[in-house]
Amino acid sequence: MQKTEWVLCPICESKTRLKIREDTVLKNLPLYCPKCKQENLVEIRQFKVTIITEPDAKTKSR
């Protein structure tokens, strides 16, 4: 049986609407929090949520 946990908002630390297993790997996921009403781009590995900061639009190469 795989261990599962709710993904917590990296800002307010409340539960989101997403549940993951311990072997779940997510990259560039737009995670929305219904409590603080913020959306953050995150990466998730082994239940660890990391916010991805997007590069400035002016510095992007085409």
PDB file of N, CA, C and O in Angstrom, chain B, residues numbered from 101:
ATOM      1  N   MET B 101       0.841  -1.191   0.000  1.00  0.00           N
ATOM      2  CA  MET B 101       0.000   0.000   0.000  1.00  0.00           C
ATOM      3  C   MET B 101       0.881   1.247   0.000  1.00  0.00           C
ATOM      4  O   MET B 101       1.759   1.409   0.847  1.00  0.00           O
ATOM      5  N   GLN B 102       0.626   2.116  -0.963  1.00  0.00           N
ATOM      6  CA  GLN B 102       1.382   3.358  -1.093  1.00  0.00           C
ATOM      7  C   GLN B 102       0.887   4.397  -0.087  1.00  0.00           C
ATOM      8  O   GLN B 102      -0.312   4.519   0.164  1.00  0.00           O
ATOM      9  N   LYS B 103       1.826   5.136   0.477  1.00  0.00           N
ATOM     10  CA  LYS B 103       1.481   6.225   1.379  1.00  0.00           C
ATOM     11  C   LYS B 103       1.018   7.416   0.536  1.00  0.00           C
ATOM     12  O   LYS B 103       1.643   7.740  -0.474  1.00  0.00           O
ATOM     13  N   THR B 104      -0.064   8.063   0.943  1.00  0.00           N
ATOM     14  CA  THR B 104      -0.565   9.247   0.241  1.00  0.00           C
ATOM     15  C   THR B 104      -0.703  10.402   1.218  1.00  0.00           C
ATOM     16  O   THR B 104      -0.919  10.212   2.415  1.00  0.00           O
ATOM     17  N   GLU B 105      -0.570  11.607   0.670  1.00  0.00           N
ATOM     18  CA  GLU B 105      -0.718  12.822   1.478  1.00  0.00           C
ATOM     19  C   GLU B 105      -1.357  13.917   0.632  1.00  0.00           C
ATOM     20  O   GLU B 105      -1.258  13.909  -0.595  1.00  0.00           O
ATOM     21  N   TRP B 106      -2.011  14.855   1.304  1.00  0.00           N
ATOM     22  CA  TRP B 106      -2.538  16.027   0.626  1.00  0.00           C
ATOM     23  C   TRP B 106      -1.379  16.974   0.350  1.00  0.00           C
ATOM     24  O   TRP B 106      -0.468  17.104   1.168  1.00  0.00           O
ATOM     25  N   VAL B 107      -1.414  17.629  -0.792  1.00  0.00           N
ATOM     26  CA  VAL B 107      -0.411  18.642  -1.097  1.00  0.00           C
ATOM     27  C   VAL B 107      -0.808  19.913  -0.348  1.00  0.00           C
ATOM     28  O   VAL B 107      -1.953  20.360  -0.417  1.00  0.00           O
ATOM     29  N   LEU B 108       0.153  20.481   0.361  1.00  0.00           N
ATOM     30  CA  LEU B 108      -0.098  21.707   1.116  1.00  0.00           C
ATOM     31  C   LEU B 108       0.356  22.917   0.315  1.00  0.00           C
ATOM     32  O   LEU B 108       1.346  22.857  -0.415  1.00  0.00           O
ATOM     33  N   CYS B 109      -0.363  23.997   0.458  1.00  0.00           N
ATOM     34  CA  CYS B 109      -0.007  25.244  -0.202  1.00  0.00           C
ATOM     35  C   CYS B 109       1.341  25.721   0.335  1.00  0.00           C
ATOM     36  O   CYS B 109       1.529  25.761   1.550  1.00  0.00           O
ATOM     37  N   PRO B 110       2.282  26.085  -0.536  1.00  0.00           N
ATOM     38  CA  PRO B 110       3.580  26.551  -0.048  1.00  0.00           C
ATOM     39  C   PRO B 110       3.517  27.941   0.587  1.00  0.00           C
ATOM     40  O   PRO B 110       4.469  28.354   1.250  1.00  0.00           O
ATOM     41  N   ILE B 111       2.428  28.659   0.399  1.00  0.00           N
ATOM     42  CA  ILE B 111       2.278  29.999   0.963  1.00  0.00           C
ATOM     43  C   ILE B 111       1.596  29.960   2.336  1.00  0.00           C
ATOM     44  O   ILE B 111       2.171  30.414   3.325  1.00  0.00           O
ATOM     45  N   CYS B 112       0.375  29.420   2.397  1.00  0.00           N
ATOM     46  CA  CYS B 112      -0.391  29.435   3.650  1.00  0.00           C
ATOM     47  C   CYS B 112      -0.405  28.086   4.375  1.00  0.00           C
ATOM     48  O   CYS B 112      -0.891  27.991   5.502  1.00  0.00           O
ATOM     49  N   GLU B 113       0.125  27.053   3.733  1.00  0.00           N
ATOM     50  CA  GLU B 113       0.243  25.709   4.309  1.00  0.00           C
ATOM     51  C   GLU B 113      -1.088  25.021   4.609  1.00  0.00           C
ATOM     52  O   GLU B 113      -1.154  24.144   5.470  1.00  0.00           O
ATOM     53  N   SER B 114      -2.139  25.416   3.907  1.00  0.00           N
ATOM     54  CA  SER B 114      -3.412  24.705   4.041  1.00  0.00           C
ATOM     55  C   SER B 114      -3.509  23.657   2.939  1.00  0.00           C
ATOM     56  O   SER B 114      -2.750  23.686   1.970  1.00  0.00           O
ATOM     57  N   LYS B 115      -4.456  22.727   3.100  1.00  0.00           N
ATOM     58  CA  LYS B 115      -4.626  21.666   2.119  1.00  0.00           C
ATOM     59  C   LYS B 115      -5.145  22.213   0.797  1.00  0.00           C
ATOM     60  O   LYS B 115      -6.015  23.084   0.770  1.00  0.00           O
ATOM     61  N   THR B 116      -4.598  21.690  -0.303  1.00  0.00           N
ATOM     62  CA  THR B 116      -5.115  22.012  -1.628  1.00  0.00           C
ATOM     63  C   THR B 116      -6.057  20.878  -2.020  1.00  0.00           C
ATOM     64  O   THR B 116      -6.379  20.027  -1.191  1.00  0.00           O
ATOM     65  N   ARG B 117      -6.493  20.860  -3.259  1.00  0.00           N
ATOM     66  CA  ARG B 117      -7.406  19.810  -3.715  1.00  0.00           C
ATOM     67  C   ARG B 117      -6.666  18.658  -4.382  1.00  0.00           C
ATOM     68  O   ARG B 117      -7.255  17.887  -5.140  1.00  0.00           O
ATOM     69  N   LEU B 118      -5.380  18.548  -4.098  1.00  0.00           N
ATOM     70  CA  LEU B 118      -4.540  17.564  -4.760  1.00  0.00           C
ATOM     71  C   LEU B 118      -3.942  16.597  -3.744  1.00  0.00           C
ATOM     72  O   LEU B 118      -3.374  17.009  -2.732  1.00  0.00           O
ATOM     73  N   LYS B 119      -4.079  15.316  -4.031  1.00  0.00           N
ATOM     74  CA  LYS B 119      -3.527  14.272  -3.179  1.00  0.00           C
ATOM     75  C   LYS B 119      -2.507  13.494  -4.004  1.00  0.00           C
ATOM     76  O   LYS B 119      -2.783  13.145  -5.152  1.00  0.00           O
ATOM     77  N   ILE B 120      -1.336  13.219  -3.437  1.00  0.00           N
ATOM     78  CA  ILE B 120      -0.289  12.524  -4.189  1.00  0.00           C
ATOM     79  C   ILE B 120       0.220  11.320  -3.412  1.00  0.00           C
ATOM     80  O   ILE B 120       0.064  11.229  -2.194  1.00  0.00           O
ATOM     81  N   ARG B 121       0.837  10.392  -4.154  1.00  0.00           N
ATOM     82  CA  ARG B 121       1.484   9.233  -3.543  1.00  0.00           C
ATOM     83  C   ARG B 121       2.957   9.543  -3.348  1.00  0.00           C
ATOM     84  O   ARG B 121       3.459  10.529  -3.886  1.00  0.00           O
ATOM     85  N   GLU B 122       3.661   8.703  -2.576  1.00  0.00           N
ATOM     86  CA  GLU B 122       5.061   8.971  -2.296  1.00  0.00           C
ATOM     87  C   GLU B 122       5.958   8.825  -3.523  1.00  0.00           C
ATOM     88  O   GLU B 122       7.056   9.382  -3.535  1.00  0.00           O
ATOM     89  N   ASP B 123       5.533   8.101  -4.549  1.00  0.00           N
ATOM     90  CA  ASP B 123       6.339   7.957  -5.757  1.00  0.00           C
ATOM     91  C   ASP B 123       5.956   8.960  -6.849  1.00  0.00           C
ATOM     92  O   ASP B 123       6.418   8.840  -7.983  1.00  0.00           O
ATOM     93  N   THR B 124       5.117   9.947  -6.520  1.00  0.00           N
ATOM     94  CA  THR B 124       4.687  10.960  -7.485  1.00  0.00           C
ATOM     95  C   THR B 124       5.786  11.992  -7.705  1.00  0.00           C
ATOM     96  O   THR B 124       6.408  12.471  -6.756  1.00  0.00           O
ATOM     97  N   VAL B 125       6.017  12.329  -8.985  1.00  0.00           N
ATOM     98  CA  VAL B 125       6.965  13.377  -9.355  1.00  0.00           C
ATOM     99  C   VAL B 125       6.234  14.331 -10.288  1.00  0.00           C
ATOM    100  O   VAL B 125       5.716  13.918 -11.326  1.00  0.00           O
ATOM    101  N   LEU B 126       6.192  15.613  -9.915  1.00  0.00           N
ATOM    102  CA  LEU B 126       5.502  16.623 -10.717  1.00  0.00           C
ATOM    103  C   LEU B 126       6.462  17.773 -11.014  1.00  0.00           C
ATOM    104  O   LEU B 126       7.178  18.236 -10.127  1.00  0.00           O
ATOM    105  N   LYS B 127       6.471  18.226 -12.258  1.00  0.00           N
ATOM    106  CA  LYS B 127       7.298  19.363 -12.659  1.00  0.00           C
ATOM    107  C   LYS B 127       6.412  20.388 -13.341  1.00  0.00           C
ATOM    108  O   LYS B 127       5.538  20.040 -14.134  1.00  0.00           O
ATOM    109  N   ASN B 128       6.643  21.643 -13.030  1.00  0.00           N
ATOM    110  CA  ASN B 128       5.907  22.758 -13.645  1.00  0.00           C
ATOM    111  C   ASN B 128       4.398  22.631 -13.482  1.00  0.00           C
ATOM    112  O   ASN B 128       3.644  22.818 -14.437  1.00  0.00           O
ATOM    113  N   LEU B 129       3.967  22.318 -12.284  1.00  0.00           N
ATOM    114  CA  LEU B 129       2.541  22.182 -11.990  1.00  0.00           C
ATOM    115  C   LEU B 129       1.997  23.513 -11.472  1.00  0.00           C
ATOM    116  O   LEU B 129       2.511  24.035 -10.483  1.00  0.00           O
ATOM    117  N   PRO B 130       0.964  24.078 -12.118  1.00  0.00           N
ATOM    118  CA  PRO B 130       0.329  25.272 -11.565  1.00  0.00           C
ATOM    119  C   PRO B 130      -0.601  24.847 -10.419  1.00  0.00           C
ATOM    120  O   PRO B 130      -1.689  24.323 -10.656  1.00  0.00           O
ATOM    121  N   LEU B 131      -0.169  25.072  -9.207  1.00  0.00           N
ATOM    122  CA  LEU B 131      -0.905  24.649  -8.013  1.00  0.00           C
ATOM    123  C   LEU B 131      -1.738  25.817  -7.483  1.00  0.00           C
ATOM    124  O   LEU B 131      -1.203  26.876  -7.156  1.00  0.00           O
ATOM    125  N   TYR B 132      -3.064  25.607  -7.404  1.00  0.00           N
ATOM    126  CA  TYR B 132      -3.976  26.640  -6.921  1.00  0.00           C
ATOM    127  C   TYR B 132      -4.412  26.311  -5.495  1.00  0.00           C
ATOM    128  O   TYR B 132      -4.754  25.170  -5.184  1.00  0.00           O
ATOM    129  N   CYS B 133      -4.395  27.318  -4.642  1.00  0.00           N
ATOM    130  CA  CYS B 133      -4.852  27.150  -3.265  1.00  0.00           C
ATOM    131  C   CYS B 133      -6.221  27.811  -3.111  1.00  0.00           C
ATOM    132  O   CYS B 133      -6.353  29.014  -3.337  1.00  0.00           O
ATOM    133  N   PRO B 134      -7.245  27.035  -2.726  1.00  0.00           N
ATOM    134  CA  PRO B 134      -8.577  27.631  -2.568  1.00  0.00           C
ATOM    135  C   PRO B 134      -8.689  28.564  -1.360  1.00  0.00           C
ATOM    136  O   PRO B 134      -9.595  29.397  -1.309  1.00  0.00           O
ATOM    137  N   LYS B 135      -7.795  28.438  -0.403  1.00  0.00           N
ATOM    138  CA  LYS B 135      -7.881  29.287   0.786  1.00  0.00           C
ATOM    139  C   LYS B 135      -7.276  30.670   0.533  1.00  0.00           C
ATOM    140  O   LYS B 135      -7.941  31.685   0.740  1.00  0.00           O
ATOM    141  N   CYS B 136      -6.017  30.712   0.085  1.00  0.00           N
ATOM    142  CA  CYS B 136      -5.371  32.010  -0.134  1.00  0.00           C
ATOM    143  C   CYS B 136      -5.562  32.531  -1.559  1.00  0.00           C
ATOM    144  O   CYS B 136      -5.154  33.648  -1.877  1.00  0.00           O
ATOM    145  N   LYS B 137      -6.185  31.715  -2.416  1.00  0.00           N
ATOM    146  CA  LYS B 137      -6.536  32.086  -3.788  1.00  0.00           C
ATOM    147  C   LYS B 137      -5.321  32.520  -4.621  1.00  0.00           C
ATOM    148  O   LYS B 137      -5.404  33.439  -5.435  1.00  0.00           O
ATOM    149  N   GLN B 138      -4.200  31.837  -4.397  1.00  0.00           N
ATOM    150  CA  GLN B 138      -2.998  32.101  -5.174  1.00  0.00           C
ATOM    151  C   GLN B 138      -2.648  30.874  -5.993  1.00  0.00           C
ATOM    152  O   GLN B 138      -2.938  29.742  -5.606  1.00  0.00           O
ATOM    153  N   GLU B 139      -2.028  31.118  -7.118  1.00  0.00           N
ATOM    154  CA  GLU B 139      -1.557  30.035  -7.959  1.00  0.00           C
ATOM    155  C   GLU B 139      -0.045  30.152  -8.069  1.00  0.00           C
ATOM    156  O   GLU B 139       0.478  31.223  -8.376  1.00  0.00           O
ATOM    157  N   ASN B 140       0.659  29.050  -7.820  1.00  0.00           N
ATOM    158  CA  ASN B 140       2.103  29.028  -7.881  1.00  0.00           C
ATOM    159  C   ASN B 140       2.561  27.879  -8.753  1.00  0.00           C
ATOM    160  O   ASN B 140       1.945  26.813  -8.762  1.00  0.00           O
ATOM    161  N   LEU B 141       3.629  28.092  -9.479  1.00  0.00           N
ATOM    162  CA  LEU B 141       4.232  27.042 -10.273  1.00  0.00           C
ATOM    163  C   LEU B 141       5.150  26.251  -9.345  1.00  0.00           C
ATOM    164  O   LEU B 141       6.066  26.817  -8.748  1.00  0.00           O
ATOM    165  N   VAL B 142       4.907  24.935  -9.220  1.00  0.00           N
ATOM    166  CA  VAL B 142       5.655  24.135  -8.258  1.00  0.00           C
ATOM    167  C   VAL B 142       6.239  22.879  -8.884  1.00  0.00           C
ATOM    168  O   VAL B 142       5.851  22.448  -9.970  1.00  0.00           O
ATOM    169  N   GLU B 143       7.175  22.319  -8.160  1.00  0.00           N
ATOM    170  CA  GLU B 143       7.749  21.018  -8.473  1.00  0.00           C
ATOM    171  C   GLU B 143       7.595  20.179  -7.205  1.00  0.00           C
ATOM    172  O   GLU B 143       7.853  20.666  -6.105  1.00  0.00           O
ATOM    173  N   ILE B 144       7.176  18.921  -7.354  1.00  0.00           N
ATOM    174  CA  ILE B 144       6.954  18.058  -6.189  1.00  0.00           C
ATOM    175  C   ILE B 144       7.698  16.743  -6.384  1.00  0.00           C
ATOM    176  O   ILE B 144       7.550  16.078  -7.410  1.00  0.00           O
ATOM    177  N   ARG B 145       8.495  16.378  -5.393  1.00  0.00           N
ATOM    178  CA  ARG B 145       9.212  15.094  -5.357  1.00  0.00           C
ATOM    179  C   ARG B 145       9.238  14.627  -3.908  1.00  0.00           C
ATOM    180  O   ARG B 145       9.620  15.380  -3.012  1.00  0.00           O
ATOM    181  N   GLN B 146       8.835  13.398  -3.684  1.00  0.00           N
ATOM    182  CA  GLN B 146       8.841  12.772  -2.353  1.00  0.00           C
ATOM    183  C   GLN B 146       8.174  13.672  -1.308  1.00  0.00           C
ATOM    184  O   GLN B 146       8.724  13.904  -0.232  1.00  0.00           O
ATOM    185  N   PHE B 147       6.998  14.167  -1.640  1.00  0.00           N
ATOM    186  CA  PHE B 147       6.172  15.016  -0.774  1.00  0.00           C
ATOM    187  C   PHE B 147       6.780  16.393  -0.493  1.00  0.00           C
ATOM    188  O   PHE B 147       6.242  17.130   0.334  1.00  0.00           O
ATOM    189  N   LYS B 148       7.880  16.763  -1.150  1.00  0.00           N
ATOM    190  CA  LYS B 148       8.496  18.067  -0.942  1.00  0.00           C
ATOM    191  C   LYS B 148       8.060  19.002  -2.059  1.00  0.00           C
ATOM    192  O   LYS B 148       8.299  18.728  -3.235  1.00  0.00           O
ATOM    193  N   VAL B 149       7.419  20.108  -1.688  1.00  0.00           N
ATOM    194  CA  VAL B 149       6.911  21.088  -2.650  1.00  0.00           C
ATOM    195  C   VAL B 149       7.910  22.233  -2.750  1.00  0.00           C
ATOM    196  O   VAL B 149       8.289  22.825  -1.740  1.00  0.00           O
ATOM    197  N   THR B 150       8.339  22.544  -3.987  1.00  0.00           N
ATOM    198  CA  THR B 150       9.268  23.628  -4.239  1.00  0.00           C
ATOM    199  C   THR B 150       8.632  24.596  -5.219  1.00  0.00           C
ATOM    200  O   THR B 150       8.133  24.189  -6.268  1.00  0.00           O
ATOM    201  N   ILE B 151       8.651  25.891  -4.875  1.00  0.00           N
ATOM    202  CA  ILE B 151       8.107  26.910  -5.777  1.00  0.00           C
ATOM    203  C   ILE B 151       9.141  27.191  -6.860  1.00  0.00           C
ATOM    204  O   ILE B 151      10.325  27.376  -6.580  1.00  0.00           O
ATOM    205  N   ILE B 152       8.665  27.220  -8.106  1.00  0.00           N
ATOM    206  CA  ILE B 152       9.534  27.539  -9.239  1.00  0.00           C
ATOM    207  C   ILE B 152       9.320  28.998  -9.584  1.00  0.00           C
ATOM    208  O   ILE B 152       8.198  29.425  -9.854  1.00  0.00           O
ATOM    209  N   THR B 153      10.404  29.764  -9.574  1.00  0.00           N
ATOM    210  CA  THR B 153      10.299  31.167  -9.964  1.00  0.00           C
ATOM    211  C   THR B 153      10.522  31.265 -11.459  1.00  0.00           C
ATOM    212  O   THR B 153      11.503  30.744 -11.989  1.00  0.00           O
ATOM    213  N   GLU B 154       9.607  31.933 -12.128  1.00  0.00           N
ATOM    214  CA  GLU B 154       9.690  32.062 -13.580  1.00  0.00           C
ATOM    215  C   GLU B 154      10.648  33.195 -13.925  1.00  0.00           C
ATOM    216  O   GLU B 154      10.671  34.223 -13.248  1.00  0.00           O
ATOM    217  N   PRO B 155      11.442  33.006 -14.984  1.00  0.00           N
ATOM    218  CA  PRO B 155      12.340  34.092 -15.397  1.00  0.00           C
ATOM    219  C   PRO B 155      11.539  35.292 -15.894  1.00  0.00           C
ATOM    220  O   PRO B 155      10.408  35.148 -16.358  1.00  0.00           O
ATOM    221  N   ASP B 156      12.132  36.461 -15.792  1.00  0.00           N
ATOM    222  CA  ASP B 156      11.485  37.691 -16.231  1.00  0.00           C
ATOM    223  C   ASP B 156      11.176  37.613 -17.722  1.00  0.00           C
ATOM    224  O   ASP B 156      12.003  37.129 -18.496  1.00  0.00           O
ATOM    225  N   ALA B 157      10.020  38.075 -18.132  1.00  0.00           N
ATOM    226  CA  ALA B 157       9.587  37.982 -19.528  1.00  0.00           C
ATOM    227  C   ALA B 157      10.537  38.715 -20.475  1.00  0.00           C
ATOM    228  O   ALA B 157      10.669  38.319 -21.633  1.00  0.00           O
ATOM    229  N   LYS B 158      11.197  39.771 -20.008  1.00  0.00           N
ATOM    230  CA  LYS B 158      12.112  40.539 -20.849  1.00  0.00           C
ATOM    231  C   LYS B 158      13.392  39.762 -21.144  1.00  0.00           C
ATOM    232  O   LYS B 158      14.016  39.991 -22.180  1.00  0.00           O
ATOM    233  N   THR B 159      13.795  38.863 -20.276  1.00  0.00           N
ATOM    234  CA  THR B 159      15.044  38.123 -20.449  1.00  0.00           C
ATOM    235  C   THR B 159      14.875  36.829 -21.212  1.00  0.00           C
ATOM    236  O   THR B 159      15.862  36.150 -21.495  1.00  0.00           O
ATOM    237  N   LYS B 160      13.641  36.469 -21.553  1.00  0.00           N
ATOM    238  CA  LYS B 160      13.408  35.240 -22.306  1.00  0.00           C
ATOM    239  C   LYS B 160      13.906  35.383 -23.735  1.00  0.00           C
ATOM    240  O   LYS B 160      13.708  36.418 -24.371  1.00  0.00           O
ATOM    241  N   SER B 161      14.545  34.350 -24.225  1.00  0.00           N
ATOM    242  CA  SER B 161      14.987  34.373 -25.616  1.00  0.00           C
ATOM    243  C   SER B 161      13.916  33.730 -26.485  1.00  0.00           C
ATOM    244  O   SER B 161      13.183  32.855 -26.023  1.00  0.00           O
ATOM    245  N   ARG B 162      13.822  34.149 -27.712  1.00  0.00           N
ATOM    246  CA  ARG B 162      12.793  33.622 -28.613  1.00  0.00           C
ATOM    247  C   ARG B 162      13.301  32.519 -29.435  1.00  0.00           C
ATOM    248  O   ARG B 162      12.563  31.963 -30.247  1.00  0.00           O
TER     249      ARG B 162
END
